[in-house]
């Protein structure tokens, strides 16, 4: 019985760690989405275009719910056209 209790406790601790890491990743994704949405790609140096495109493509591949969670994590909103980001800190 004690061994089962220890396993449950360890599982709970691991779950807390994973949830904390998820929150940190959501903040990174939300900040990246806000940054990408606020960029004018015509003004980016050519060397930065490949990286910006990779970030944008990866963010666009996320499920809508995850992107909403990420934007909420940094209190950001992106307008309907995806052209501007509004961060309300």
MOPAC internal coordinates of N, CA, C and O (Angstrom, degrees):
PM7 1SCF
backbone

  N    0.0000 0     0.00 0     0.00 0    0    0    0
  C    1.4491 1     0.00 0     0.00 0    1    0    0
  C    1.5256 1   111.44 1     0.00 0    2    1    0
  O    1.2310 1   120.59 1   139.67 1    3    2    1
  N    1.3206 1   116.48 1   -40.33 1    3    2    1
  C    1.4666 1   119.81 1  -179.81 1    5    3    2
  C    1.5259 1   110.94 1   -65.14 1    6    5    3
  O    1.2310 1   120.91 1   141.73 1    7    6    5
  N    1.3348 1   115.86 1   -38.27 1    7    6    5
  C    1.4699 1   120.08 1  -179.96 1    9    7    6
  C    1.5250 1   110.39 1   -62.95 1   10    9    7
  O    1.2310 1   120.39 1   141.13 1   11   10    9
  N    1.3326 1   116.86 1   -38.87 1   11   10    9
  C    1.4609 1   120.32 1   178.74 1   13   11   10
  C    1.5320 1   110.27 1   -65.89 1   14   13   11
  O    1.2310 1   120.46 1   139.10 1   15   14   13
  N    1.3101 1   116.73 1   -40.90 1   15   14   13
  C    1.4565 1   121.76 1   178.65 1   17   15   14
  C    1.5314 1   110.84 1   -62.45 1   18   17   15
  O    1.2310 1   120.35 1   139.71 1   19   18   17
  N    1.3133 1   116.93 1   -40.29 1   19   18   17
  C    1.4637 1   121.16 1   177.90 1   21   19   18
  C    1.5212 1   110.96 1   -65.30 1   22   21   19
  O    1.2310 1   120.59 1   139.28 1   23   22   21
  N    1.3289 1   116.48 1   -40.72 1   23   22   21
  C    1.4634 1   120.56 1   178.88 1   25   23   22
  C    1.5261 1   110.77 1   -64.32 1   26   25   23
  O    1.2310 1   120.78 1   138.53 1   27   26   25
  N    1.3332 1   116.11 1   -41.47 1   27   26   25
  C    1.4633 1   119.97 1   178.90 1   29   27   26
  C    1.5241 1   109.85 1   -64.39 1   30   29   27
  O    1.2310 1   120.80 1   139.22 1   31   30   29
  N    1.3327 1   116.08 1   -40.78 1   31   30   29
  C    1.4640 1   120.56 1   178.92 1   33   31   30
  C    1.5245 1   110.83 1   -64.36 1   34   33   31
  O    1.2310 1   120.52 1   136.83 1   35   34   33
  N    1.3224 1   116.61 1   -43.17 1   35   34   33
  C    1.4656 1   120.69 1   178.71 1   37   35   34
  C    1.5296 1   110.46 1   -63.66 1   38   37   35
  O    1.2310 1   120.83 1   138.87 1   39   38   37
  N    1.3177 1   116.02 1   -41.13 1   39   38   37
  C    1.4664 1   120.51 1   179.11 1   41   39   38
  C    1.5267 1   110.31 1   -63.20 1   42   41   39
  O    1.2310 1   120.37 1   137.95 1   43   42   41
  N    1.3200 1   116.90 1   -42.05 1   43   42   41
  C    1.4644 1   120.94 1   177.34 1   45   43   42
  C    1.5147 1   111.74 1   -61.52 1   46   45   43
  O    1.2310 1   120.82 1   137.13 1   47   46   45
  N    1.3418 1   116.03 1   -42.87 1   47   46   45
  C    1.4699 1   120.45 1   178.51 1   49   47   46
  C    1.5217 1   110.91 1   -63.37 1   50   49   47
  O    1.2310 1   120.79 1   136.95 1   51   50   49
  N    1.3156 1   116.09 1   -43.05 1   51   50   49
  C    1.4699 1   120.33 1   179.46 1   53   51   50
  C    1.5242 1   110.81 1   -63.77 1   54   53   51
  O    1.2310 1   120.50 1   140.61 1   55   54   53
  N    1.3135 1   116.65 1   -39.39 1   55   54   53
  C    1.4626 1   121.17 1   178.62 1   57   55   54
  C    1.5241 1   110.62 1   -63.80 1   58   57   55
  O    1.2310 1   119.96 1   139.14 1   59   58   57
  N    1.3152 1   117.69 1   -40.86 1   59   58   57
  C    1.4645 1   121.34 1   177.49 1   61   59   58
  C    1.5271 1   110.72 1   -62.29 1   62   61   59
  O    1.2310 1   120.25 1   138.62 1   63   62   61
  N    1.3288 1   117.13 1   -41.38 1   63   62   61
  C    1.4633 1   121.47 1   178.15 1   65   63   62
  C    1.5274 1   109.99 1   -62.44 1   66   65   63
  O    1.2310 1   120.55 1   134.14 1   67   66   65
  N    1.3260 1   116.55 1   -45.86 1   67   66   65
  C    1.4654 1   120.65 1  -179.23 1   69   67   66
  C    1.5282 1   111.67 1   -63.91 1   70   69   67
  O    1.2310 1   120.28 1   140.32 1   71   70   69
  N    1.3192 1   117.06 1   -39.68 1   71   70   69
  C    1.4609 1   119.76 1   178.95 1   73   71   70
  C    1.5244 1   110.87 1   -67.06 1   74   73   71
  O    1.2310 1   120.11 1   142.78 1   75   74   73
  N    1.3144 1   117.39 1   -37.22 1   75   74   73
  C    1.4636 1   121.23 1   176.97 1   77   75   74
  C    1.5273 1   110.53 1   -65.52 1   78   77   75
  O    1.2310 1   120.79 1   137.35 1   79   78   77
  N    1.3271 1   116.10 1   -42.65 1   79   78   77
  C    1.4695 1   120.17 1   178.13 1   81   79   78
  C    1.5225 1   110.53 1   -65.36 1   82   81   79
  O    1.2310 1   119.94 1   141.95 1   83   82   81
  N    1.3254 1   117.72 1   -38.05 1   83   82   81
  C    1.4686 1   121.22 1   178.10 1   85   83   82
  C    1.5189 1   110.01 1   -61.42 1   86   85   83
  O    1.2310 1   120.62 1   136.23 1   87   86   85
  N    1.3379 1   116.42 1   -43.77 1   87   86   85
  C    1.4624 1   119.87 1   179.94 1   89   87   86
  C    1.5289 1   111.10 1   -61.81 1   90   89   87
  O    1.2310 1   120.55 1   138.18 1   91   90   89
  N    1.3334 1   116.56 1   -41.82 1   91   90   89
  C    1.4664 1   120.42 1   178.77 1   93   91   90
  C    1.5294 1   110.50 1   -64.00 1   94   93   91
  O    1.2310 1   120.32 1   137.77 1   95   94   93
  N    1.3297 1   117.00 1   -42.23 1   95   94   93
  C    1.4666 1   120.48 1   178.63 1   97   95   94
  C    1.5212 1   111.20 1   -66.33 1   98   97   95
  O    1.2310 1   120.00 1   142.25 1   99   98   97
  N    1.3254 1   117.60 1   -37.75 1   99   98   97
  C    1.4610 1   120.10 1   176.79 1  101   99   98
  C    1.5240 1   110.75 1   -62.33 1  102  101   99
  O    1.2310 1   120.15 1   141.78 1  103  102  101
  N    1.3216 1   117.33 1   -38.22 1  103  102  101
  C    1.4587 1   120.31 1   178.45 1  105  103  102
  C    1.5233 1   110.82 1   -65.23 1  106  105  103
  O    1.2310 1   120.23 1   138.87 1  107  106  105
  N    1.3168 1   117.17 1   -41.13 1  107  106  105
  C    1.4704 1   120.63 1   178.41 1  109  107  106
  C    1.5282 1   110.25 1   -64.05 1  110  109  107
  O    1.2310 1   120.60 1   133.82 1  111  110  109
  N    1.3173 1   116.46 1   -46.18 1  111  110  109
  C    1.4682 1   120.50 1  -179.40 1  113  111  110
  C    1.5251 1   110.63 1   -64.84 1  114  113  111
  O    1.2310 1   120.10 1   138.27 1  115  114  113
  N    1.3194 1   117.41 1   -41.73 1  115  114  113
  C    1.4659 1   120.53 1   178.85 1  117  115  114
  C    1.5116 1   111.90 1   -63.00 1  118  117  115
  O    1.2310 1   120.71 1   136.57 1  119  118  117
  N    1.3232 1   116.26 1   -43.43 1  119  118  117
  C    1.4691 1   120.16 1   178.56 1  121  119  118
  C    1.5266 1   110.48 1   -65.28 1  122  121  119
  O    1.2310 1   120.34 1   138.94 1  123  122  121
  N    1.3279 1   116.95 1   -41.06 1  123  122  121
  C    1.4671 1   120.33 1   179.27 1  125  123  122
  C    1.5295 1   110.30 1   -65.28 1  126  125  123
  O    1.2310 1   120.31 1   138.56 1  127  126  125
  N    1.3325 1   117.01 1   -41.44 1  127  126  125
  C    1.4702 1   120.47 1   179.22 1  129  127  126
  C    1.5279 1   110.51 1   -63.17 1  130  129  127
  O    1.2310 1   120.51 1   137.52 1  131  130  129
  N    1.3237 1   116.63 1   -42.48 1  131  130  129
  C    1.4686 1   119.71 1   178.61 1  133  131  130
  C    1.5231 1   110.83 1   -64.68 1  134  133  131
  O    1.2310 1   120.36 1   139.05 1  135  134  133
  N    1.3163 1   116.91 1   -40.95 1  135  134  133
  C    1.4636 1   120.95 1   178.82 1  137  135  134
  C    1.5185 1   110.96 1   -63.64 1  138  137  135
  O    1.2310 1   120.01 1   130.58 1  139  138  137
  N    1.3158 1   117.58 1   -49.42 1  139  138  137
  C    1.4652 1   121.42 1  -178.81 1  141  139  138
  C    1.5243 1   110.68 1   -61.33 1  142  141  139
  O    1.2310 1   120.66 1   138.44 1  143  142  141
  N    1.3473 1   116.35 1   -41.56 1  143  142  141
  C    1.4698 1   119.36 1  -178.96 1  145  143  142
  C    1.5193 1   112.07 1   -66.46 1  146  145  143
  O    1.2310 1   120.33 1   154.35 1  147  146  145
  N    1.3237 1   116.98 1   -25.65 1  147  146  145
  C    1.4651 1   119.00 1  -177.75 1  149  147  146
  C    1.5263 1   113.35 1   -91.33 1  150  149  147
  O    1.2310 1   120.01 1   173.49 1  151  150  149
  N    1.3234 1   117.58 1    -6.51 1  151  150  149
  C    1.4677 1   120.89 1  -178.80 1  153  151  150
  C    1.5232 1   112.00 1   -79.22 1  154  153  151
  O    1.2310 1   121.16 1   -32.50 1  155  154  153
  N    1.2893 1   115.39 1   147.50 1  155  154  153
  C    1.4638 1   121.69 1   169.65 1  157  155  154
  C    1.5238 1   105.53 1  -103.29 1  158  157  155
  O    1.2310 1   120.67 1   -74.48 1  159  158  157
  N    1.3124 1   116.32 1   105.52 1  159  158  157
  C    1.4688 1   120.53 1  -174.03 1  161  159  158
  C    1.5275 1   112.95 1   -59.81 1  162  161  159
  O    1.2310 1   120.47 1   156.63 1  163  162  161
  N    1.3180 1   116.71 1   -23.37 1  163  162  161
  C    1.4745 1   119.14 1   178.72 1  165  163  162
  C    1.5200 1   111.82 1   -68.60 1  166  165  163
  O    1.2310 1   120.55 1   158.61 1  167  166  165
  N    1.3290 1   116.55 1   -21.39 1  167  166  165
  C    1.4632 1   120.85 1  -177.81 1  169  167  166
  C    1.5266 1   113.21 1   -97.04 1  170  169  167
  O    1.2310 1   120.32 1   174.45 1  171  170  169
  N    1.3227 1   116.99 1    -5.55 1  171  170  169
  C    1.4638 1   120.16 1  -179.72 1  173  171  170
  C    1.5230 1   111.25 1   -75.64 1  174  173  171
  O    1.2310 1   120.35 1   -37.72 1  175  174  173
  N    1.3160 1   116.94 1   142.28 1  175  174  173
  C    1.4698 1   119.08 1   172.76 1  177  175  174
  C    1.5331 1   108.93 1   -63.40 1  178  177  175
  O    1.2310 1   119.94 1   -34.26 1  179  178  177
  N    1.3115 1   117.72 1   145.74 1  179  178  177
  C    1.4643 1   120.47 1  -179.30 1  181  179  178
  C    1.5314 1   112.94 1   -53.14 1  182  181  179
  O    1.2310 1   119.85 1   144.67 1  183  182  181
  N    1.3115 1   117.89 1   -35.33 1  183  182  181
  C    1.4626 1   120.91 1  -179.02 1  185  183  182
  C    1.5252 1   112.02 1   -66.14 1  186  185  183
  O    1.2310 1   120.20 1   154.46 1  187  186  185
  N    1.3181 1   117.23 1   -25.54 1  187  186  185
  C    1.4646 1   120.91 1  -179.31 1  189  187  186
  C    1.5316 1   112.43 1   -87.57 1  190  189  187
  O    1.2310 1   120.20 1   163.42 1  191  190  189
  N    1.3131 1   117.22 1   -16.58 1  191  190  189
  C    1.4572 1   120.81 1  -176.57 1  193  191  190
  C    1.5229 1   112.67 1   -61.31 1  194  193  191
  O    1.2310 1   119.93 1   138.18 1  195  194  193
  N    1.3217 1   117.74 1   -41.82 1  195  194  193
  C    1.4617 1   120.70 1  -178.24 1  197  195  194
  C    1.5316 1   110.61 1   -62.64 1  198  197  195
  O    1.2310 1   120.50 1   136.07 1  199  198  197
  N    1.3204 1   116.64 1   -43.93 1  199  198  197
  C    1.4640 1   120.50 1   179.22 1  201  199  198
  C    1.5187 1   111.21 1   -67.09 1  202  201  199
  O    1.2310 1   120.08 1   136.61 1  203  202  201
  N    1.3158 1   117.45 1   -43.39 1  203  202  201
  C    1.4658 1   121.30 1   179.25 1  205  203  202
  C    1.5241 1   110.34 1   -62.52 1  206  205  203
  O    1.2310 1   120.58 1   139.84 1  207  206  205
  N    1.3237 1   116.50 1   -40.16 1  207  206  205
  C    1.4622 1   120.71 1   178.98 1  209  207  206
  C    1.5307 1   110.73 1   -65.65 1  210  209  207
  O    1.2310 1   120.15 1   139.99 1  211  210  209
  N    1.3216 1   117.32 1   -40.01 1  211  210  209
  C    1.4566 1   121.28 1   178.41 1  213  211  210
  C    1.5267 1   110.60 1   -63.05 1  214  213  211
  O    1.2310 1   120.43 1   134.94 1  215  214  213
  N    1.3277 1   116.79 1   -45.06 1  215  214  213
  C    1.4659 1   120.53 1   178.78 1  217  215  214
  C    1.5290 1   110.10 1   -63.07 1  218  217  215
  O    1.2310 1   120.29 1   133.46 1  219  218  217
  N    1.3194 1   117.05 1   -46.54 1  219  218  217
  C    1.4645 1   120.91 1  -179.00 1  221  219  218
  C    1.5273 1   111.61 1   -62.55 1  222  221  219
  O    1.2310 1   120.22 1   136.45 1  223  222  221
  N    1.3209 1   117.19 1   -43.55 1  223  222  221
  C    1.4629 1   121.28 1   179.77 1  225  223  222
  C    1.5224 1   110.95 1   -63.47 1  226  225  223
  O    1.2310 1   120.56 1   137.77 1  227  226  225
  N    1.3191 1   116.53 1   -42.23 1  227  226  225
  C    1.4585 1   121.07 1   179.87 1  229  227  226
  C    1.5239 1   111.04 1   -65.77 1  230  229  227
  O    1.2310 1   120.43 1   136.47 1  231  230  229
  N    1.3181 1   116.77 1   -43.53 1  231  230  229
  C    1.4643 1   120.72 1   178.75 1  233  231  230
  C    1.5205 1   110.49 1   -64.21 1  234  233  231
  O    1.2310 1   120.18 1   138.06 1  235  234  233
  N    1.3310 1   117.26 1   -41.94 1  235  234  233
  C    1.4610 1   120.71 1  -179.44 1  237  235  234
  C    1.5251 1   112.67 1   -65.87 1  238  237  235
  O    1.2310 1   120.15 1   158.01 1  239  238  237
  N    1.3246 1   117.31 1   -21.99 1  239  238  237
  C    1.4642 1   121.40 1   179.37 1  241  239  238
  C    1.5313 1   112.73 1   -81.13 1  242  241  239
  O    1.2310 1   120.48 1   169.36 1  243  242  241
  N    1.3343 1   116.69 1   -10.64 1  243  242  241
  C    1.4640 1   120.11 1  -179.88 1  245  243  242
  C    1.5231 1   110.93 1   -70.30 1  246  245  243
  O    1.2310 1   120.65 1   -32.63 1  247  246  245
  N    1.3197 1   116.37 1   147.37 1  247  246  245
  C    1.4714 1   118.51 1   172.22 1  249  247  246
  C    1.5291 1   109.72 1   -61.39 1  250  249  247
  O    1.2310 1   120.42 1   -32.81 1  251  250  249
  N    1.3209 1   116.81 1   147.19 1  251  250  249
  C    1.4675 1   121.75 1  -177.26 1  253  251  250
  C    1.5285 1   112.17 1   -54.05 1  254  253  251
  O    1.2310 1   120.16 1   138.77 1  255  254  253
  N    1.3145 1   117.30 1   -41.23 1  255  254  253
  C    1.4637 1   120.74 1  -178.06 1  257  255  254
  C    1.5287 1   111.45 1   -62.84 1  258  257  255
  O    1.2310 1   120.49 1   139.73 1  259  258  257
  N    1.3236 1   116.67 1   -40.27 1  259  258  257
  C    1.4703 1   120.22 1   179.01 1  261  259  258
  C    1.5229 1   110.06 1   -66.56 1  262  261  259
  O    1.2310 1   120.15 1   137.75 1  263  262  261
  N    1.3255 1   117.32 1   -42.25 1  263  262  261
  C    1.4691 1   120.04 1   178.78 1  265  263  262
  C    1.5278 1   110.83 1   -64.14 1  266  265  263
  O    1.2310 1   120.39 1   139.23 1  267  266  265
  N    1.3191 1   116.86 1   -40.77 1  267  266  265
  C    1.4761 1   119.48 1   176.67 1  269  267  266
  C    1.5291 1   110.75 1   -61.43 1  270  269  267
  O    1.2310 1   120.43 1   136.97 1  271  270  269
  N    1.3390 1   116.78 1   -43.03 1  271  270  269
  C    1.4693 1   120.74 1   177.49 1  273  271  270
  C    1.5257 1   110.98 1   -61.73 1  274  273  271
  O    1.2310 1   120.69 1   139.68 1  275  274  273
  N    1.3366 1   116.29 1   -40.32 1  275  274  273
  C    1.4652 1   120.73 1  -179.25 1  277  275  274
  C    1.5233 1   110.84 1   -66.28 1  278  277  275
  O    1.2310 1   120.20 1   135.97 1  279  278  277
  N    1.3172 1   117.23 1   -44.03 1  279  278  277
  C    1.4622 1   120.44 1   178.50 1  281  279  278
  C    1.5256 1   111.04 1   -65.17 1  282  281  279
  O    1.2310 1   120.70 1   141.41 1  283  282  281
  N    1.3185 1   116.28 1   -38.59 1  283  282  281
  C    1.4651 1   120.03 1   177.68 1  285  283  282
  C    1.5235 1   110.91 1   -65.60 1  286  285  283
  O    1.2310 1   120.11 1   147.07 1  287  286  285
  N    1.3258 1   117.40 1   -32.93 1  287  286  285
  C    1.4594 1   121.20 1  -178.63 1  289  287  286
  C    1.5225 1   111.96 1   -63.46 1  290  289  287
  O    1.2310 1   120.34 1   153.22 1  291  290  289
  N    1.3311 1   116.96 1   -26.78 1  291  290  289
  C    1.4724 1   120.76 1   178.59 1  293  291  290
  C    1.5337 1   110.82 1  -113.93 1  294  293  291
  O    1.2310 1   120.98 1  -168.14 1  295  294  293
  N    1.3166 1   115.73 1    11.86 1  295  294  293
  C    1.4646 1   122.05 1  -179.51 1  297  295  294
  C    1.5240 1   111.71 1    53.32 1  298  297  295
  O    1.2310 1   121.19 1  -130.55 1  299  298  297
  N    1.3270 1   115.32 1    49.45 1  299  298  297
  C    1.4655 1   120.56 1  -179.18 1  301  299  298
  C    1.5221 1   109.80 1  -117.47 1  302  301  299
  O    1.2310 1   121.47 1   -27.44 1  303  302  301
  N    1.3002 1   114.80 1   152.56 1  303  302  301
  C    1.4568 1   122.04 1   174.39 1  305  303  302
  C    1.5115 1   108.10 1  -132.94 1  306  305  303
  O    1.2310 1   120.72 1   -33.43 1  307  306  305
  N    1.3142 1   116.22 1   146.57 1  307  306  305
  C    1.4652 1   121.40 1   176.21 1  309  307  306
  C    1.5194 1   106.66 1  -118.00 1  310  309  307
  O    1.2310 1   120.80 1   -46.47 1  311  310  309
  N    1.3330 1   116.08 1   133.53 1  311  310  309
  C    1.4636 1   118.98 1  -176.68 1  313  311  310
  C    1.5238 1   111.03 1   -63.90 1  314  313  311
  O    1.2310 1   121.05 1   -10.36 1  315  314  313
  N    1.3199 1   115.60 1   169.64 1  315  314  313
  C    1.4569 1   122.35 1  -173.90 1  317  315  314
  C    1.5262 1   113.75 1   -55.49 1  318  317  315
  O    1.2310 1   120.19 1   144.07 1  319  318  317
  N    1.3139 1   117.24 1   -35.93 1  319  318  317
  C    1.4648 1   120.85 1  -178.58 1  321  319  318
  C    1.5269 1   111.53 1   -83.51 1  322  321  319
  O    1.2310 1   120.25 1   175.17 1  323  322  321
  N    1.3282 1   117.13 1    -4.83 1  323  322  321
  C    1.4568 1   120.72 1  -177.76 1  325  323  322
  C    1.5196 1   112.38 1    70.82 1  326  325  323
  O    1.2310 1   120.85 1  -156.80 1  327  326  325
  N    1.3291 1   115.98 1    23.20 1  327  326  325
  C    1.4578 1   119.33 1  -174.25 1  329  327  326
  C    1.5215 1   113.84 1   -97.64 1  330  329  327
  O    1.2310 1   120.03 1   153.13 1  331  330  329
  N    1.3098 1   117.55 1   -26.87 1  331  330  329
  C    1.4726 1   119.72 1  -176.92 1  333  331  330
  C    1.5108 1   109.02 1  -131.95 1  334  333  331
  O    1.2310 1   121.50 1   -35.13 1  335  334  333
  N    1.3155 1   114.73 1   144.87 1  335  334  333
  C    1.4584 1   120.75 1   176.29 1  337  335  334
  C    1.5163 1   108.60 1  -112.23 1  338  337  335
  O    1.2310 1   121.33 1   -40.87 1  339  338  337
  N    1.2956 1   115.07 1   139.13 1  339  338  337
  C    1.4562 1   121.50 1   177.82 1  341  339  338
  C    1.5094 1   107.79 1  -121.08 1  342  341  339
  O    1.2310 1   120.39 1   -62.13 1  343  342  341
  N    1.3180 1   116.86 1   117.87 1  343  342  341
  C    1.4547 1   122.16 1   178.11 1  345  343  342
  C    1.5197 1   107.53 1  -106.88 1  346  345  343
  O    1.2310 1   120.63 1   -55.05 1  347  346  345
  N    1.3119 1   116.40 1   124.95 1  347  346  345
  C    1.4602 1   120.22 1  -176.45 1  349  347  346
  C    1.5209 1   110.59 1  -113.99 1  350  349  347
  O    1.2310 1   120.91 1  -105.77 1  351  350  349
  N    1.3396 1   115.86 1    74.23 1  351  350  349
  C    1.4664 1   119.78 1   179.74 1  353  351  350
  C    1.4821 1   110.78 1   -84.33 1  354  353  351
  O    1.2310 1   120.10 1   180.00 1  355  354  353

